[in-house]
Amino acid sequence: MEQQTDLIAEAINLTMFGMGFVFLFLTLLVFVTKLMSIVIQKMNKQSQDDDTHHDDHHLSLKDELDEETKFVIEQAIKMHRGA
């Protein structure tokens, strides 16, 4: 009977260490993932800020594309309505 009790105690001990290790690993994984996300967001924001300061001539090109797209959409609507 004593041998069976020792075996159960050892099994519980192993289970607790195993679950504790998995819990610590997953917690560490969550924190590392959040840290990486914060770093990437800061790098992306910094990159966007650099792009907007250096590339002012691209804004007029975007406006032209928007006007052209608007014109094409208006023509497609007119064509669809049969006007």
C-alpha positions in Angstrom: 0.0 0.0 0.0 2.9 2.3 0.8 4.4 1.7 -2.6 1.1 2.7 -4.3 0.9 5.9 -2.2 4.5 6.8 -3.2 3.6 6.2 -6.9 0.5 8.4 -6.7 2.5 11.2 -4.9 5.2 11.0 -7.6 2.6 11.1 -10.3 1.0 14.2 -8.8 4.4 15.8 -8.3 5.3 15.2 -12.0 1.9 16.5 -13.1 2.3 19.7 -11.1 5.8 20.3 -12.5 4.6 19.6 -16.0 1.6 21.9 -15.7 3.7 24.6 -14.1 6.3 24.5 -16.9 3.6 24.7 -19.6 1.9 27.6 -17.7 5.2 29.5 -17.4 6.1 28.8 -21.1 2.7 30.0 -22.4 2.8 33.1 -20.1 6.2 34.0 -21.4 5.0 33.4 -25.0 2.1 35.8 -24.5 4.4 38.6 -23.1 7.0 38.1 -25.8 4.3 38.3 -28.5 2.8 41.5 -27.0 6.3 43.0 -26.8 7.0 42.2 -30.4 3.6 43.7 -31.4 4.4 46.9 -29.6 7.9 47.1 -31.2 6.5 46.5 -34.7 3.7 49.1 -34.2 6.3 51.7 -33.1 8.5 50.8 -36.1 5.6 51.0 -38.5 4.4 54.3 -37.1 7.9 55.7 -37.3 8.2 54.5 -40.9 4.9 56.1 -41.8 6.0 59.4 -40.2 9.2 59.3 -42.3 7.2 58.6 -45.5 4.8 61.5 -45.0 7.6 64.0 -44.3 9.7 62.9 -47.3 7.1 62.1 -50.0 4.8 65.1 -50.3 4.5 64.8 -54.1 2.8 61.4 -53.7 -0.2 63.2 -52.1 -1.1 64.9 -55.4 -0.8 61.6 -57.3 -3.2 60.0 -54.8 -5.7 62.9 -55.4 -5.5 62.4 -59.1 -6.2 58.7 -58.8 -9.1 59.5 -56.6 -10.6 61.9 -59.1 -10.1 59.4 -61.9 -11.7 56.6 -59.9 -14.6 58.9 -59.0 -15.1 59.7 -62.7 -15.0 56.0 -63.7 -17.5 55.1 -61.0 -19.9 57.9 -62.1 -19.7 56.7 -65.7 -20.3 53.1 -64.6 -23.4 54.2 -62.6 -24.7 56.2 -65.6 -24.1 53.2 -67.9 -25.9 50.9 -65.5 -28.9 53.2 -65.1 -29.1 53.6 -68.9 -28.8 57.3 -68.8 
